[in-house]
């Protein structure tokens, strides 16, 4: 990487790409410069395509290695159970924020859209499809089709089996460790290109959508951004203070590069190496972080699976003139907490939205009304997802007495993004302190 660019903080590089992308996108739309719009679209699409390329090996190897690494963590079962518990607690709070904001703002009331022309999206979700879709017909197909949910299933089975087999599985585990290191190294090169990808993605969004398309859905878009902001700036800080006795400013200083990258890339999985590095620099032991972060990147989706489907369900119900009962709101909460694994993938929350709509008996065509602006919404949703994926292991580590408080208090004082994936396991993490009973 050129030495001149190295001197520019990565956050500033992202910001410059964002500003330049907005300017070029506005220019392409206002002056009707088709070649510029095509160029921005190509740059953004290529960046996302490269992220998709890394997803299958990254998800599989990260989960296998993380599950096996749990044997080196004191009271691993307790930590895993607490992680799942806090995943559920924060998801429940997030969906409550979404429902409350929806009832307060009524995002679909007074909206004039051509509902007669709305069509159900080609990809839809139902409980039957979700359950049957977990198990692949063959393992190769899951990787060829980039079906993250099925890859997660295969990885969990392989990881648990390797854990139980023990020494005989070491060659398989070592192979996965090597492949994970190679994938992370290649992905780190791609992450360095994020400012260019940002320019293309944001520029294309501005050029393609503009205010004319956003205007009818401005109320809903604002509600989604406000809901995510409430979770990011109110709920998460309160959880850090009350549950972890931690300074929220230090948390956000340490995780900002991951949140920023998630916003522009719209990929929890693609951001995973940065998220894990952020969590480790906050003082979370590597063995635990290597389990909690990959697992969270595929199942912990407060933005996509809690806030967004709650607001979207209320929006669709109001647009189509359907009244929701108190039981319906409870169903929204249930789907958000239990079905969030359905959002496993690179970008988007379409499957989770259609799963929620089908559970409530709402028209699936309502999802089609929101597809046009989904990339705009997905940016803040993914940023919220990643913040939650970093929050839970940090809080659990603090509550269980394994968080390095000195590392946490110094978070954010050094540039997080560099040319290397997470370093080798520090000595302090190789022999973690016992977790209090």
Secondary structure, 3 states (H helix, E strand, C coil): CCHHHHCCCHHHHHHHHHHHHHHHHHHHHHCCCHHHHHHHHHHHHHHHHHHHHHHHHHHHHHHHHHHHHHHHCCCHHHHHHHHHHHHHHHHHHHHHHHHHHHHHHCCCCCCCCCHHHCCCCCCCCCHHHHHHHHCCCCHHHHHHCCCHHHHHHHHHHHHHHHHHHHHHHHHHHHHHHHHHHHHHHHHHHHHHCHHHHHHHHHHHHHHHCHHHHHHHHHHHHHHHHHHHHHHHHHHHHHHHHHHHCCCHHHHHHHHHHHHHHHHHHCCHHHHHHHHHHHHHHCCCCHHHHHHHHHHHHHHCCHHHHHHHHHHHHHHHHHHCCCCCCHHHHHHHHHHHHHCHHHHCCCCCCHHHHHHHHHHHCCCCHHHHHHHHHHHHHHHHHHHHHHHHHHHHHHHHHHHCCCCCHHHHHCCCCCCCCCCCCCCCCCHHHHCCCCCCC
